[in-house]
Amino acid sequence: MDNKKKFEEYKGDYNKIEMNEEAYRKMRMRMDQAKAEKKAAEKRNRYRSLRGTAVAVAAALMIVILPNTSSAMAQTMGNIPVLGDFFKLVTVREFQHDDGSKSADVEFSEIASGSSDEDGASRKGEQSAKEINAEMKALINSWIDEFREELEIEGHENLTVRSEIIPSTEDYFTVKLIACKAQGSAYEEHHYYTIDLRTGDRVELSDLFKPDTDYMSEIVNSIEAQMRMQMKADEDASYWIDDNEISGFNMSEAVDEAEFFINEDGNIVISFDECEVGPASMGVVEFVIEKDDIAEILK
């Protein structure tokens, strides 16, 4: 039997295979896991690379005018949300594209800080703002580069990027950067940038806790308990904890790579993008860590 006949027989046998509902569910779960792992790895590598580059150039930050940039420059200071009296969020550039099948509507925003003086906090705050601006610009540029690479490929695609100040306590200034991408299916990712208004320092998750405390275990235990409660209450809720079909998933690693912010009540909110702790159907998910539950280890 020649190779062509063998191939046709194998093809015929394959097409006859019927999968029961449970087998199909497991197959889809493995596919979701593989896609999620690939997407999460690409996001982590890109973010780490861009952040390192942004820190290096933060002191010499400048906005680059991109080709095809919209001529309408949103540089007015009117109607800009203000938190405190030192930081503002200003839209400085727009990138727009629409050819009927592919479209992009992107805002470049940056944190504008007051003039630094002899006060150490304001000088640190100005530097923190420059570092964050460089990171946001680098991320947005990377999304636009990806969008442009797809222009020669048939099919529909949409990219929307926005940023906003989110409500927090009087001690923190937080900017949320949101990217929505649609190419066959929709995907959304969030990034949060927080500055401590008392010191001017940029805030990392570990900065919120006393030294030498196992804050990660407290956060992981709280999130896993919330996940189990959600799955028990809603049959459509699905996370990768307690699932033997999902190999290699580690909640501590997921939390370490996750975004976070402090809400108006002073609670820590851990935010996971799509496919980071569950299938894409769950979308972006957030978990509130009550400050009263971790009061002993908070600074």
Phi, psi and chi 1 to 4 in degrees:
 res  aa     phi    psi   chi1   chi2   chi3   chi4
   1 MET       -  129.3 -175.8 -178.6  -62.2      -
   2 ASP   -78.2  169.9   59.0   31.8      -      -
   3 ASN   -63.2  -35.0  -70.1  -24.6      -      -
   4 LYS   -64.1  -43.6 -176.8  176.0 -179.2 -179.7
   5 LYS   -65.6  -39.8  -73.7 -174.6  176.7 -179.6
   6 LYS   -59.9  -44.2  -75.4 -176.4  179.5  179.6
   7 PHE   -61.0  -43.1  175.6   77.4      -      -
   8 GLU   -64.7  -37.3  -68.0  -61.2  -33.3      -
   9 GLU   -66.5  -44.3  -75.0 -171.7    6.1      -
  10 TYR   -61.9  -39.8  -67.7  151.5      -      -
  11 LYS   -63.9  -42.8 -178.6  178.7  177.3 -178.9
  12 GLY   -63.5  -43.3      -      -      -      -
  13 ASP   -62.1  -39.5  -68.7  -19.7      -      -
  14 TYR   -63.5  -43.2  174.7   80.2      -      -
  15 ASN   -68.1  -18.7  -70.5  -27.9      -      -
  16 LYS   -82.8  -14.4  -67.7  177.2 -177.2  177.5
  17 ILE   -65.8  130.8  -64.2  174.6      -      -
  18 GLU  -117.3  131.8  -65.7 -176.5    0.2      -
  19 MET  -105.3  132.9  -59.8  179.9   68.1      -
  20 ASN   -73.9  171.6   59.4   38.1      -      -
  21 GLU   -60.9  -40.6 -174.7  174.7  -15.7      -
  22 GLU   -67.9  -42.1  179.1   62.3   17.0      -
  23 ALA   -64.2  -39.6      -      -      -      -
  24 TYR   -64.8  -41.2  179.1   76.3      -      -
  25 ARG   -59.9  -44.1 -175.2 -169.4   71.6   82.3
  26 LYS   -66.8  -38.3  -69.1 -179.0  177.8  179.8
  27 MET   -63.5  -44.3 -178.9 -166.8   72.9      -
  28 ARG   -63.5  -36.4  -68.4  -60.8  -52.5  173.6
  29 MET   -64.5  -42.7 -172.5  176.5  -65.8      -
  30 ARG   -65.3  -37.6  -72.6 -168.4  -67.1  -89.7
  31 MET   -64.9  -43.2  -68.7  173.7   63.8      -
  32 ASP   -60.7  -42.0  -79.0  -22.4      -      -
  33 GLN   -62.6  -46.0 -177.9 -163.6    9.2      -
  34 ALA   -62.0  -43.4      -      -      -      -
  35 LYS   -64.4  -41.8  -69.5  178.6 -179.0  177.7
  36 ALA   -64.4  -44.5      -      -      -      -
  37 GLU   -62.2  -41.2  -70.6  174.9  -10.5      -
  38 LYS   -65.9  -44.7 -178.6  175.2 -177.3  -66.8
  39 LYS   -67.2  -42.3 -174.2  176.3  -67.6 -176.8
  40 ALA   -64.8  -40.8      -      -      -      -
  41 ALA   -65.0  -43.3      -      -      -      -
  42 GLU   -62.8  -40.4  -70.0  174.9  -14.4      -
  43 LYS   -65.5  -44.9  176.1 -173.4  170.0 -175.2
  44 ARG   -62.2  -46.5  -74.4 -166.0  -62.3  -90.0
  45 ASN   -64.0  -41.5  -67.8  -24.8      -      -
  46 ARG   -66.5  -44.6  178.1 -177.5   64.0 -172.7
  47 TYR   -65.8  -42.3 -172.6   58.8      -      -
  48 ARG   -63.3  -43.4  -74.0  169.5  177.3  166.8
  49 SER   -63.9  -45.9  175.0      -      -      -
  50 LEU   -66.9  -37.1  -68.0  174.3      -      -
  51 ARG   -66.9  -40.8 -179.3  164.8 -175.9  177.4
  52 GLY   -61.7  -42.8      -      -      -      -
  53 THR   -65.4  -41.3  -57.6      -      -      -
  54 ALA   -64.2  -41.5      -      -      -      -
  55 VAL   -61.4  -38.6  171.2      -      -      -
  56 ALA   -66.8  -31.5      -      -      -      -
  57 VAL  -106.1    4.7  -57.2      -      -      -
  58 ALA   -58.7  -38.6      -      -      -      -
  59 ALA   -65.7  -23.7      -      -      -      -
  60 ALA  -114.7   35.4      -      -      -      -
  61 LEU   -60.5  133.7  176.1   68.1      -      -
  62 MET  -149.3  145.6   60.1 -174.8  -62.6      -
  63 ILE   -85.8  127.0  -61.5  -62.5      -      -
  64 VAL   -95.1  132.6  177.1      -      -      -
  65 ILE   -79.6  120.6  -60.0  176.6      -      -
  66 LEU   -87.8  152.5  -63.4  174.4      -      -
  67 PRO   -60.9  148.6  -22.4   32.5      -      -
  68 ASN    66.9   15.9  -63.9  -32.7      -      -
  69 THR   -68.3  141.5  -60.4      -      -      -
  70 SER   -60.8  143.3  168.3      -      -      -
  71 SER   -76.6  -17.3   59.3      -      -      -
  72 ALA   -82.3  104.2      -      -      -      -
  73 MET   -95.6  116.1  -60.2  -56.4  177.3      -
  74 ALA   -86.3   78.8      -      -      -      -
  75 GLN  -109.9    4.4  -64.8  180.0  -27.5      -
  76 THR   -70.4  148.6  175.4      -      -      -
  77 MET   -93.2    0.4  -63.9  -65.5  -72.9      -
  78 GLY   -73.4  148.1      -      -      -      -
  79 ASN    57.7   32.4  -61.1  -40.1      -      -
  80 ILE   -95.1  128.4  -63.9  171.3      -      -
  81 PRO   -65.4  137.0   23.3  -32.4      -      -
  82 VAL  -125.2  134.0  177.8      -      -      -
  83 LEU  -120.2  114.1 -177.2   61.4      -      -
  84 GLY    76.8 -160.8      -      -      -      -
  85 ASP  -124.8   16.4   56.5    1.5      -      -
  86 PHE  -116.1  -35.8 -169.1   73.4      -      -
  87 PHE  -112.5  142.5  -63.6  110.9      -      -
  88 LYS  -135.1  156.7  -62.6  178.5  176.6   68.2
  89 LEU  -108.8  120.7 -175.9   64.5      -      -
  90 VAL  -122.0  129.8 -174.5      -      -      -
  91 THR   -82.6  119.0  -60.8      -      -      -
  92 VAL  -110.3  -19.9  -65.5      -      -      -
  93 ARG  -149.3  158.7  -69.6  -96.2 -175.3  -98.3
  94 GLU  -134.8  143.6  -67.8 -179.8  -11.3      -
  95 PHE  -122.4  124.7  170.5   84.1      -      -
  96 GLN  -134.3  143.5  -64.3  176.9  -24.0      -
  97 HIS  -153.3  139.3  175.9   93.4      -      -
  98 ASP  -157.3  111.4 -168.4  -15.2      -      -
  99 ASP  -115.5   16.8   60.4   14.5      -      -
 100 GLY    99.2  -35.6      -      -      -      -
 101 SER  -115.6  -25.4   62.2      -      -      -
 102 LYS  -128.4  135.1  -60.5 -178.5 -171.8  -64.0
 103 SER  -140.3  150.7   62.9      -      -      -
 104 ALA  -141.3  138.2      -      -      -      -
 105 ASP  -138.3   98.1 -175.0    4.1      -      -
 106 VAL  -123.2  131.0  178.8      -      -      -
 107 GLU  -105.4  130.3  -70.6 -177.3   -4.7      -
 108 PHE   -95.9  113.8  -77.2   78.9      -      -
 109 SER  -119.2  154.5  -65.0      -      -      -
 110 GLU  -140.9  158.4   65.5  174.8   17.4      -
 111 ILE   -83.8  121.7  -59.1  171.5      -      -
 112 ALA   -99.9  127.3      -      -      -      -
 113 SER  -109.3  157.8   60.3      -      -      -
 114 GLY   -68.9  170.4      -      -      -      -
 115 SER   -67.4  130.4  -60.2      -      -      -
 116 SER   -75.4  148.8   61.1      -      -      -
 117 ASP  -130.4 -150.3   49.3   28.8      -      -
 118 GLU   -75.8  -10.7  -64.7  -57.0  -42.7      -
 119 ASP   -71.8  126.6  177.5   64.7      -      -
 120 GLY   -63.4  -37.3      -      -      -      -
 121 ALA   -63.4  -41.6      -      -      -      -
 122 SER   -69.2  -35.8   62.3      -      -      -
 123 ARG   -65.6  -43.3  -70.8 -160.7  -57.3  -88.3
 124 LYS   -64.5  -39.4  -72.3 -177.5  179.0  178.7
 125 GLY   -63.3  -40.0      -      -      -      -
 126 GLU   -63.0  -42.5 -175.0  177.6   25.5      -
 127 GLN   -67.4  -40.0 -174.6   59.1   34.2      -
 128 SER   -60.4  -41.8  -65.0      -      -      -
 129 ALA   -62.4  -42.5      -      -      -      -
 130 LYS   -62.6  -41.4  -73.2 -179.1  178.1 -180.0
 131 GLU   -63.8  -45.4  179.1 -177.3  -41.3      -
 132 ILE   -65.2  -42.9  -68.3  169.5      -      -
 133 ASN   -57.8  -41.9  -70.4  -21.4      -      -
 134 ALA   -64.5  -40.1      -      -      -      -
 135 GLU   -65.5  -45.8  -74.8 -174.2   28.9      -
 136 MET   -63.1  -42.6  -69.4 -164.6  -64.0      -
 137 LYS   -62.2  -43.1 -171.0 -175.1   91.8  168.8
 138 ALA   -63.7  -42.1      -      -      -      -
 139 LEU   -63.4  -47.0  -93.3  176.2      -      -
 140 ILE   -62.6  -42.0  -65.5  171.5      -      -
 141 ASN   -60.9  -37.4  -81.4  -23.2      -      -
 142 SER   -66.9  -37.8   73.1      -      -      -
 143 TRP   -66.2  -40.1  -68.4  -31.5      -      -
 144 ILE   -67.1  -40.2  -69.6  176.3      -      -
 145 ASP   -59.6  -43.4  -72.7  -16.3      -      -
 146 GLU   -62.4  -41.3  -69.1  174.2    0.3      -
 147 PHE   -61.1  -44.2  175.3   81.1      -      -
 148 ARG   -65.2  -35.0  -76.3  174.3  168.4  155.8
 149 GLU   -64.1  -26.3  -70.6  174.0   -0.5      -
 150 GLU   -87.5   -6.2  -60.9  -66.6  -30.5      -
 151 LEU   -62.4  -31.1  -71.6  177.9      -      -
 152 GLU   -84.8   -3.8  -57.4  -58.2  -39.6      -
 153 ILE   -99.2  134.7  -58.3  174.7      -      -
 154 GLU   -65.5  150.2  -68.0 -174.9    4.1      -
 155 GLY   122.2  170.3      -      -      -      -
 156 HIS   -94.9  146.1  -67.2  -86.2      -      -
 157 GLU  -154.0  143.3 -176.8  177.6    4.6      -
 158 ASN  -138.3  138.3  173.7  -94.2      -      -
 159 LEU  -131.9  126.2  171.1   65.9      -      -
 160 THR  -130.1  130.9  -55.6      -      -      -
 161 VAL  -130.5  129.4  178.2      -      -      -
 162 ARG  -139.0  158.2  -66.8  -72.4 -176.5  -88.9
 163 SER  -137.5  154.4   57.4      -      -      -
 164 GLU  -155.7  156.5   61.1 -175.6   20.3      -
 165 ILE   -85.6  131.7  -65.5  173.6      -      -
 166 ILE  -104.7  147.4   65.6  169.5      -      -
 167 PRO   -62.9  134.9  -20.6   33.1      -      -
 168 SER  -143.4 -168.3 -174.9      -      -      -
 169 THR   -78.0  171.9   71.0      -      -      -
 170 GLU   -68.5   -9.2   61.4 -177.4    9.2      -
 171 ASP   -89.4  -11.5  -66.2  -30.8      -      -
 172 TYR  -131.9  147.1  -61.1  103.9      -      -
 173 PHE  -118.5  120.7  173.9   89.3      -      -
 174 THR  -128.4  130.4  -59.6      -      -      -
 175 VAL  -109.3  135.5  172.4      -      -      -
 176 LYS  -110.6  123.9  177.5 -178.6 -178.5 -179.8
 177 LEU  -106.0  124.6  179.1   62.8      -      -
 178 ILE  -120.3  127.4  -50.1  160.8      -      -
 179 ALA  -121.3  126.5      -      -      -      -
 180 CYS  -116.2  124.8  -59.7      -      -      -
 181 LYS  -125.1  133.4  -50.6  168.8 -170.4  176.4
 182 ALA  -128.7  120.6      -      -      -      -
 183 GLN  -151.4   86.6 -172.4 -178.0   31.8      -
 184 GLY    85.1  -63.5      -      -      -      -
 185 SER  -124.4  158.2   59.7      -      -      -
 186 ALA   -88.5  147.1      -      -      -      -
 187 TYR  -140.7  139.3  173.4   76.3      -      -
 188 GLU  -133.2  141.6 -174.1  170.6  -28.7      -
 189 GLU  -138.0  145.9   62.9 -179.4   84.5      -
 190 HIS  -119.7  144.2  -63.0  172.7      -      -
 191 HIS  -130.8  137.9  -64.5  -90.2      -      -
 192 TYR  -119.9  139.0  -65.6   88.9      -      -
 193 TYR  -130.2  122.4  -53.9   90.0      -      -
 194 THR  -124.5  135.3  -60.6      -      -      -
 195 ILE  -117.4  133.8  -62.7  175.1      -      -
 196 ASP   -78.9  114.8 -171.1  -32.9      -      -
 197 LEU   -71.1  -14.4  -65.9  174.7      -      -
 198 ARG   -80.9  -31.5  -62.1  162.6  -63.2 -175.6
 199 THR  -118.5  -20.7   65.0      -      -      -
 200 GLY    84.6   -2.5      -      -      -      -
 201 ASP   -79.7  149.1  -69.8  -34.8      -      -
 202 ARG   -72.7  142.3 -176.7  169.7  175.6  179.3
 203 VAL  -101.9  124.5 -178.3      -      -      -
 204 GLU  -103.3  161.6  -56.2  -68.3  -11.8      -
 205 LEU   -57.4  -43.1 -175.7   59.4      -      -
 206 SER   -63.5  -24.1   59.6      -      -      -
 207 ASP   -66.7  -18.0  -62.9  -29.4      -      -
 208 LEU   -83.3   -8.7  -57.3  174.1      -      -
 209 PHE  -118.2  156.3  -61.7   92.9      -      -
 210 LYS   -64.5  149.9  -64.5  175.5 -177.5  177.1
 211 PRO   -61.2  150.0  -21.2   32.9      -      -
 212 ASP    60.7   32.1  -57.7  -40.2      -      -
 213 THR  -111.2  148.3   55.8      -      -      -
 214 ASP   -88.4   65.5 -171.5   10.9      -      -
 215 TYR   -66.3  -29.8   67.3   88.9      -      -
 216 MET   -62.2  -42.5 -176.3   61.1   70.1      -
 217 SER   -62.5  -39.2  -67.3      -      -      -
 218 GLU   -64.0  -43.0  -65.0  -69.7  -22.1      -
 219 ILE   -67.5  -45.9  -67.4  175.3      -      -
 220 VAL   -60.1  -46.2  166.6      -      -      -
 221 ASN   -61.2  -40.9  -69.3  -21.2      -      -
 222 SER   -65.9  -45.0  175.7      -      -      -
 223 ILE   -65.3  -44.7  -69.4  175.3      -      -
 224 GLU   -63.3  -37.6  -71.0 -176.3  -18.2      -
 225 ALA   -64.3  -41.5      -      -      -      -
 226 GLN   -66.2  -38.6  -67.4 -180.0   59.6      -
 227 MET   -62.2  -45.3  -73.4  179.8  170.3      -
 228 ARG   -64.0  -38.2  -67.4 -173.9 -179.4  103.1
 229 MET   -64.5  -42.0  -72.2 -180.0   61.9      -
 230 GLN   -63.8  -44.4  -71.4 -176.8   27.2      -
 231 MET   -67.6  -31.7  -70.4 -170.9  -70.4      -
 232 LYS   -71.3  -35.7 -175.5  176.3 -178.9  179.7
 233 ALA   -83.9  -24.7      -      -      -      -
 234 ASP  -135.7  116.1 -178.0    0.1      -      -
 235 GLU   -68.1  -17.9   62.6  179.8   10.5      -
 236 ASP   -85.5  -12.9  -67.6  -33.7      -      -
 237 ALA   -76.6  136.0      -      -      -      -
 238 SER  -147.1  126.6  175.3      -      -      -
 239 TYR  -130.8  165.7  -63.4  104.9      -      -
 240 TRP   -90.6    6.2  -70.4  -26.0      -      -
 241 ILE   -77.3  151.7   58.7  171.2      -      -
 242 ASP    58.0   25.0  -55.8  -30.3      -      -
 243 ASP  -119.6  110.5 -163.5  -36.3      -      -
 244 ASN   -67.8  -17.4  -64.3  -31.7      -      -
 245 GLU   -75.1  -19.8  -66.9  -65.4  -32.4      -
 246 ILE  -102.2  107.3  -55.6  -60.7      -      -
 247 SER   -95.2  147.1   61.5      -      -      -
 248 GLY    82.2   -0.7      -      -      -      -
 249 PHE   -77.4  131.3  175.1   70.5      -      -
 250 ASN  -132.4  116.2 -176.0  -66.9      -      -
 251 MET   -66.1  -37.4 -178.5   59.6   74.3      -
 252 SER   -61.0  -42.3  -65.6      -      -      -
 253 GLU   -65.9  -38.9  -67.6  178.8    0.4      -
 254 ALA   -63.5  -42.6      -      -      -      -
 255 VAL   -65.7  -39.9  171.5      -      -      -
 256 ASP   -62.1  -30.3 -169.3   48.0      -      -
 257 GLU   -93.9   -7.4  -61.6  -70.5  -14.4      -
 258 ALA   -75.7  165.8      -      -      -      -
 259 GLU   -90.7  160.5  -58.6  -75.2  -26.1      -
 260 PHE  -151.8  162.0   79.4   94.3      -      -
 261 PHE  -155.4  168.6   61.3   94.3      -      -
 262 ILE  -107.3  123.5  -61.1   95.4      -      -
 263 ASN   -84.2 -177.7   66.2   15.3      -      -
 264 GLU   -61.7  -25.7  -69.6  178.8  -75.7      -
 265 ASP   -87.6    0.7  -62.8  -37.9      -      -
 266 GLY    82.2   11.2      -      -      -      -
 267 ASN   -89.3  149.6  -62.2  -40.9      -      -
 268 ILE   -84.2  131.9  -60.8  170.8      -      -
 269 VAL  -114.5  121.9 -178.5      -      -      -
 270 ILE   -96.9  126.3  -55.2  -64.0      -      -
 271 SER  -115.6  127.1  175.0      -      -      -
 272 PHE  -112.3  132.5  -62.9  100.4      -      -
 273 ASP   -74.9  172.5  -73.6  -23.4      -      -
 274 GLU   -55.7  141.3  -67.7 -177.0   26.0      -
 275 CYS    70.1   13.8  -60.9      -      -      -
 276 GLU   -92.6  -32.1  -69.3 -169.0  -27.1      -
 277 VAL  -131.2    4.1  -68.0      -      -      -
 278 GLY  -169.8  178.2      -      -      -      -
 279 PRO   -64.6  163.3   22.7  -32.9      -      -
 280 ALA   -59.2  -26.4      -      -      -      -
 281 SER   -61.8  -20.3   59.0      -      -      -
 282 MET   -79.9  -18.4  -66.7  -59.4  -66.8      -
 283 GLY    67.3 -157.6      -      -      -      -
 284 VAL   -76.8  130.9  175.3      -      -      -
 285 VAL  -125.3  146.1  -69.0      -      -      -
 286 GLU  -129.2  146.5  -63.0  178.8  -12.3      -
 287 PHE  -132.1  128.3  -62.2   89.3      -      -
 288 VAL   -91.2  126.5  177.3      -      -      -
 289 ILE  -100.9  106.9  -46.9  -60.7      -      -
 290 GLU   -63.8  130.3  -60.8  -73.7  -17.0      -
 291 LYS   -62.8  -31.9   61.5 -177.3  179.5 -178.5
 292 ASP   -66.0  -29.1  -67.2  -19.3      -      -
 293 ASP   -76.4  -20.1  -63.9  -22.7      -      -
 294 ILE  -123.9   21.6   54.3  173.9      -      -
 295 ALA   -56.7  -34.1      -      -      -      -
 296 GLU   -68.0  -24.1  -68.4 -175.3   -2.9      -
 297 ILE  -108.8   -4.3   59.8  175.0      -      -
 298 LEU   -75.9  148.5  -75.4  172.9      -      -
 299 LYS   -69.4      -  -75.2 -176.6  177.8  177.2
